[in-house]
Amino acid sequence: MEYDELPYAKAKAMAVKVLEDGYGDAVVLKDERGWYVLYYFYGFQAPPPAALPHWMEGPKSDLAEVRSPYEMKRFLEEHGELDYLNDVD
């Protein structure tokens, strides 16, 4: 399975680090190629366990290159991507 197809619960179980803010969750994974970040934009709510990532970055060579969910959301908006924010209620 490719990282961009990982459901949230499985990705979180494999995570090296998880960044959470009011815009979503960034699940950080590491393999032999580098660091990968899966972004799940659900605001303050936890993503559903079966949710697929809205966006993926990687491989990155350094953990310091990982953006927070807020930073990634702003980056996507600045580059014309749709507003990703899902409501699980």
C-alpha positions as CSV (number, residue, x, y, z in Angstrom):
1,M,0.0,0.0,0.0
2,E,1.3,3.4,-0.9
3,Y,1.4,6.1,1.8
4,D,-1.2,8.3,0.0
5,E,-3.6,5.4,0.4
6,L,-3.1,4.9,4.2
7,P,-6.2,5.2,6.4
8,Y,-5.7,7.6,9.3
9,A,-5.7,4.9,12.0
10,K,-3.1,2.8,10.3
11,A,-0.9,5.8,9.4
12,K,-1.1,7.0,13.0
13,A,0.0,3.6,14.3
14,M,3.1,3.7,12.0
15,A,3.9,7.4,12.8
16,V,7.2,8.7,14.1
17,K,5.5,11.9,15.0
18,V,2.0,13.5,14.7
19,L,1.4,17.2,14.5
20,E,-2.0,18.4,15.5
21,D,-3.5,21.9,15.3
22,G,-6.8,23.6,14.6
23,Y,-6.5,22.8,10.9
24,G,-5.8,19.1,11.0
25,D,-3.3,16.3,11.6
26,A,0.1,15.8,10.0
27,V,1.2,12.2,10.4
28,V,5.0,11.8,9.9
29,L,6.4,8.6,8.6
30,K,10.0,7.5,7.9
31,D,11.4,4.9,5.6
32,E,14.7,4.3,3.8
33,R,13.8,7.0,1.2
34,G,13.2,9.7,3.8
35,W,10.4,11.5,5.7
36,Y,6.8,11.5,4.5
37,V,3.9,13.6,5.8
38,L,0.3,12.7,5.4
39,Y,-2.2,15.5,6.0
40,Y,-5.7,15.0,7.2
41,F,-7.7,18.3,7.3
42,Y,-10.5,17.8,9.8
43,G,-10.1,20.9,11.9
44,F,-10.3,20.3,15.7
45,Q,-11.9,16.9,15.2
46,A,-10.0,13.7,15.0
47,P,-10.1,12.2,11.5
48,P,-12.2,9.1,11.1
49,P,-10.1,5.9,11.4
50,A,-10.7,5.0,7.7
51,A,-10.1,8.6,6.3
52,L,-7.5,8.8,3.5
53,P,-5.1,11.7,3.5
54,H,-6.0,14.9,1.7
55,W,-2.4,15.6,0.8
56,M,1.0,14.0,1.1
57,E,4.5,15.3,1.0
58,G,7.8,13.4,0.7
59,P,10.3,12.1,0.6
60,K,12.0,14.9,2.6
61,S,15.6,14.6,3.7
62,D,15.1,16.3,7.1
63,L,12.4,16.3,9.7
64,A,12.9,20.1,10.0
65,E,11.3,20.4,6.5
66,V,7.9,19.0,7.7
67,R,5.2,21.6,7.7
68,S,2.4,21.9,10.3
69,P,-1.2,21.3,9.1
70,Y,-1.7,25.1,9.2
71,E,1.4,25.8,7.1
72,M,0.5,23.2,4.6
73,K,-3.1,24.5,4.3
74,R,-1.8,28.0,3.7
75,F,0.7,26.7,1.1
76,L,-2.0,24.8,-0.7
77,E,-4.4,27.9,-0.7
78,E,-1.6,30.1,-2.0
79,H,-1.0,27.7,-4.9
80,G,-4.7,27.5,-5.9
81,E,-5.7,24.2,-4.3
82,L,-9.2,23.6,-3.0
83,D,-9.9,24.3,0.6
84,Y,-9.6,20.9,2.4
85,L,-11.6,20.8,5.6
86,N,-13.9,18.0,6.3
87,D,-16.5,17.8,9.1
88,V,-17.0,14.4,10.7
89,D,-20.2,15.4,12.6
